[in-house]
Amino acid sequence: MITVMDIMHSGVQCVSGHQSIAEAARLMRDLDVGALPVCDNDVLKGIITDRDIVLKCVAEGRDPATVPASELAQGRPQTIEADEDISRALMLMEENKVRRLPVIEHPSHKLVGMISEADVARHLPEAQVAELVAAICAE
């Protein structure tokens, strides 16, 4: 059985909810990532993406230096526990049409990693990757 922990990338860096969108964008650039978890004491509060920054801040004429990350990280992100079977992660990603899934440790709900579409592509057979991509991109 392949678990989420087997293919996730650990050491995910968070942005705190009080940090600005501009700070989050610089961190995304420096880390070469398209999404950042928003955490307080390693407990996941939300996720912001580069797309969120563009559509919900810049395109609305808001100042990224003054908008807190917590404002764009709305809603509760879908998560998965590190010891779950990878098939459960794929199912959650497909059902929720998400390219990234935060990985938490139970029972603390501490963020321990992230599993992305790229992680799936690197570690799983082409058929599973194709199914995931088709499901996420379907209208």
N, C-alpha and C positions, 0 to 999 in steps of 0.2 A: 504494500500500500504506500503510495506517495502522499505525504502530508503537505500542508501549506508551508510548514517550516522548511521543508526540503527545497522548495524553489523560491521562497520569498527573499527579498533583500532586506537585511536587518540594518540597524544603525540609521534609521530614518530620522532626519532632522525636522523638528517642528518649528513653527512660528507661533508666538503667543498671541492671544486675542487682542492685546492692547498695542501690539506693534502695527505700524502703518502698512498699507498696501504697497507703498513704495519700497519699504524694507523687505516685504515678502517677495516682491518682484526681483529685487537685487539678489536675494537668497536663491530664488529659482534660477536666475542666471548663473550664479556662482556654482550651484550644484548641478546645473544642466538638467533640470527637471521641469515638468509642466504642471505639477501640483504639489501642494504642501499641506500637511496636516496642521490643524490649529489645535494646540494642546495647552493645558494648564497642568503642570507637574506630571508630564508624560501621559496624562489622561486625555484621550481624544475628545475634542469638542466640535470639530467640523473639518472640512477640507476646502481649500480654495485652489482654483486652477487658473492658468494663464488666461483662459477664455473668460472666466469670471471677472478678472481684472479688466480686461478689454471691454466686455459688454456691460458690466454693472458699475464700473467706475469711470474709465476713460471716455467711453462713448456717451456717457451721460454728463460729461463736462465736470466731473467731480475731481477734486485734488487728491491724488494718490498719497500725498504726504500727510494728509489729515484724516483719511478714512481708515478706521481700525480694521484689522484683518477679521475680527469677530463679526463685523457687519456683513461681510460677504460670505462667511462660512455659516450660512443659515441651514437649518434642518439637521437631522441626525443621519450621519453617513452609515451605510450598511457596512458591517464589519464581519470578520471571521476569526475564530480562535486558531492559534498556531498549530494545534494538534489535530485539526480537522482534515479529513481526506480531501485531496485536491479536486475531486469531482464535485464536492459541495461548493468550493470556491468558484469553479466554472459555472455551476448552476446559478449562484448568486450574481455573478458578473453578467451572465446572459439575461436573467430575469430583470435585473435593474439597469441593464444597458450601461454598465460602467466599465471603464478601462483600467481602473485601479481599485484595489480593495485593501483597506487598512487591516492589519493583523494585530489582534489583541491577545493578551495573556489573561486567562481566567484564574481566579475570580476578581482580580484587581482592575481589570479593564485597561491595564497599562498598554500603550502602543509599543509593540516590539518589532514591527516591520510593515512592509507593504508588498502586495503582490500585484504585478502589472501585466498588461497584455504582452509586453516584451518578455517578462519572466516566463509566461506560459509558452511563448514562441521558442524560447531557448531550451526548455526542458521537456516539452510534451510532444507527442506525435503530431505530424502535420494535419491529420484528420481532426483532432481535437482543437487545434489552433484555428483551422478553417471554420469549424462550427461556432467557436467563440466569436470570431471576427464577423461572421455572417449575422449572428444574433445581435451583436452590439450595434452593427451598422444598419440593421433592418429598420424600415420605417414603421 
